[in-house]
Amino acid sequence: ITFPPDGHTFYTNEFTPAVFQCTATGIPAPEISWYRNGALLNSSTDARVTLSEASVSMFATEGGDVYQVSRTLTLDNAMDSDSGDYTCVADNGNAVQPSVSQEFELFVRVAPNITGAPDDLTVVQPEDAAFTCVATARPRPNITWWRVESDGSLTQVMEEANVTSITEVMSGERVLMSNLTIESAQPSDAGDYTCEAENEVSNTSATATLVVHVVPSITFPPDGYTFYTNEF
């Protein structure tokens, strides 16, 4: 087998076609078959699998002409479940070594999905305001927090001592949880906050609203003050 390279990893995005070609030489002309995680692939068991007819030609070598056979495997709309080990097997019934194989890995990249969107939040000054965002993707996404300004523009929320903190917790190879805490929230902190999850496939976002209440305070009259006036 001259292609694909043994042990190679191929990458594709979810919902896009994945096309692989296996080329082998031998006498007599070898037959090529494909396996995924040890199971034979064919269109009768998976409608998204297409196997081309074998393309046969003669290939010149120092020892004389040999048959060269190519066959293409196409996965329509690759799915996350298509990730795994693929094997191309070439068999020509040779008594000495009837078949050879070449193995490679398919890595299907999956777009981010926010599985735990931040909730709208109401706090009383000067309580802390804490938002949580959970996202999954393959490869694992990055999460960025944004504040939505009054004109609709976005300002990235950065960590700042005694003002804001951002912590992240990773789970497995796909999940990321990000926690944004606004310490001692003030009325000026009120507004919309957006959690954006992004990887090399695409990005997605979710927005929550922070409301900051202020405990009433009487500014006048002064507490305990005595007013004087004359009768009539």
Residue pairs with C-beta under 8 A, 6 or more apart in sequence:
1 22
1 23
1 24
1 88
1 90
1 100
1 101
1 102
2 23
2 24
2 25
3 21
3 22
3 23
3 102
4 10
4 20
4 21
4 22
4 88
4 102
4 104
5 102
5 104
6 102
6 103
6 104
7 103
7 104
7 105
8 104
8 105
9 104
9 105
9 106
9 107
10 18
10 20
10 104
10 105
10 106
10 107
11 107
11 109
12 18
12 78
12 106
12 107
12 108
12 109
13 78
13 108
13 109
13 111
13 201
14 78
14 79
14 80
14 108
14 109
14 110
14 111
14 201
15 77
15 78
15 79
16 77
16 78
17 74
17 75
17 76
17 77
17 78
18 74
18 75
18 78
18 82
18 106
18 108
19 72
19 73
19 74
19 75
20 34
20 72
20 73
20 74
20 86
20 88
20 104
21 70
21 71
21 72
21 73
22 32
22 34
22 70
22 71
22 72
22 73
22 88
22 90
22 102
23 68
23 69
23 70
24 30
24 32
24 68
24 69
24 70
24 88
24 90
24 100
25 59
25 61
25 66
25 67
25 68
25 69
26 66
26 67
26 69
26 90
26 92
26 94
27 66
27 67
27 92
28 67
28 92
28 93
29 54
29 56
29 67
29 69
29 92
30 67
30 69
30 90
30 91
30 92
30 99
31 54
31 69
31 90
31 91
31 92
32 54
32 69
32 70
32 71
32 88
32 89
32 90
33 40
33 41
33 88
33 89
33 91
34 40
34 41
34 51
34 71
34 73
34 86
34 87
34 88
34 89
35 41
35 86
35 87
35 89
36 82
36 84
36 85
36 86
36 87
37 84
37 85
38 85
38 87
41 49
41 51
41 73
42 49
42 51
43 49
43 50
43 51
48 75
48 76
48 77
48 79
49 73
49 74
49 75
49 76
50 73
50 74
50 76
51 71
51 72
51 73
51 74
52 71
52 72
52 73
52 74
53 71
54 69
54 70
54 71
55 69
55 70
55 71
56 67
56 68
56 69
57 67
57 68
58 65
58 66
58 67
58 68
59 65
59 66
59 67
59 68
69 90
73 86
75 82
78 106
78 108
79 108
80 108
80 110
80 138
82 106
82 108
83 105
83 106
83 107
83 108
83 138
84 105
84 106
85 103
85 104
85 105
86 103
86 104
86 105
86 106
87 101
87 102
87 103
88 101
88 102
88 103
89 99
89 100
89 101
90 99
90 100
90 101
91 98
91 99
92 98
92 99
107 138
108 138
109 138
109 139
109 199
109 200
109 201
110 137
110 138
110 174
110 201
111 137
111 199
111 201
111 202
111 204
112 135
112 136
112 137
112 141
112 197
112 198
112 199
112 201
112 202
112 203
112 204
113 135
113 136
113 137
113 197
113 204
114 133
114 134
114 135
114 195
114 197
114 204
114 205
114 206
115 134
115 135
115 136
115 175
116 132
116 133
116 134
116 135
116 177
117 133
117 195
117 206
117 208
118 131
118 132
118 133
118 180
118 193
118 195
118 206
118 207
118 208
119 131
119 132
119 208
120 208
120 209
120 210
120 211
121 129
121 130
121 131
121 208
121 209
121 210
121 211
122 210
122 211
122 212
122 213
123 129
123 185
123 210
123 211
123 212
123 213
124 212
124 213
124 214
124 215
125 184
125 185
125 186
125 187
125 212
125 213
125 214
125 215
126 184
126 185
126 186
127 184
127 185
128 181
128 182
128 183
128 184
128 185
129 181
129 182
129 185
129 189
129 210
129 212
130 179
130 180
130 181
130 182
131 145
131 179
131 180
131 181
131 193
131 195
131 208
131 210
132 177
132 178
132 179
132 180
133 143
133 145
133 177
133 178
133 180
133 195
133 197
133 206
134 175
134 176
134 177
134 178
135 141
135 143
135 175
135 176
135 178
135 195
135 197
135 204
136 174
136 175
136 176
137 174
137 197
137 199
137 201
138 173
138 174
138 199
139 173
139 174
139 199
139 200
140 170
140 173
140 174
140 175
140 176
140 199
141 176
141 197
141 198
141 199
142 176
142 197
142 198
142 199
143 168
143 176
143 178
143 195
143 196
143 197
143 198
144 156
144 195
144 196
144 198
145 156
145 157
145 166
145 178
145 180
145 193
145 194
145 195
145 196
146 154
146 155
146 156
146 157
146 193
146 194
146 196
147 154
147 155
147 156
147 157
147 191
147 192
147 193
147 194
148 154
148 191
148 192
148 193
148 194
148 207
149 155
149 191
150 191
154 194
157 164
157 166
157 180
157 193
158 164
159 165
159 166
162 183
162 184
163 182
163 183
164 180
164 181
164 182
164 183
165 180
165 181
165 183
166 178
166 179
166 180
166 181
167 178
167 179
167 181
168 176
168 177
168 178
168 179
169 176
169 177
169 179
170 176
170 177
171 177
176 197
178 195
180 193
180 195
182 189
182 210
185 210
185 212
186 212
187 212
187 214
189 210
189 212
190 210
190 211
190 212
191 209
191 210
192 207
192 208
192 209
192 210
193 207
193 208
193 209
193 210
194 205
194 206
194 207
195 205
195 206
195 207
195 208
196 203
196 204
196 205
197 203
197 204
197 205
198 204
221 227
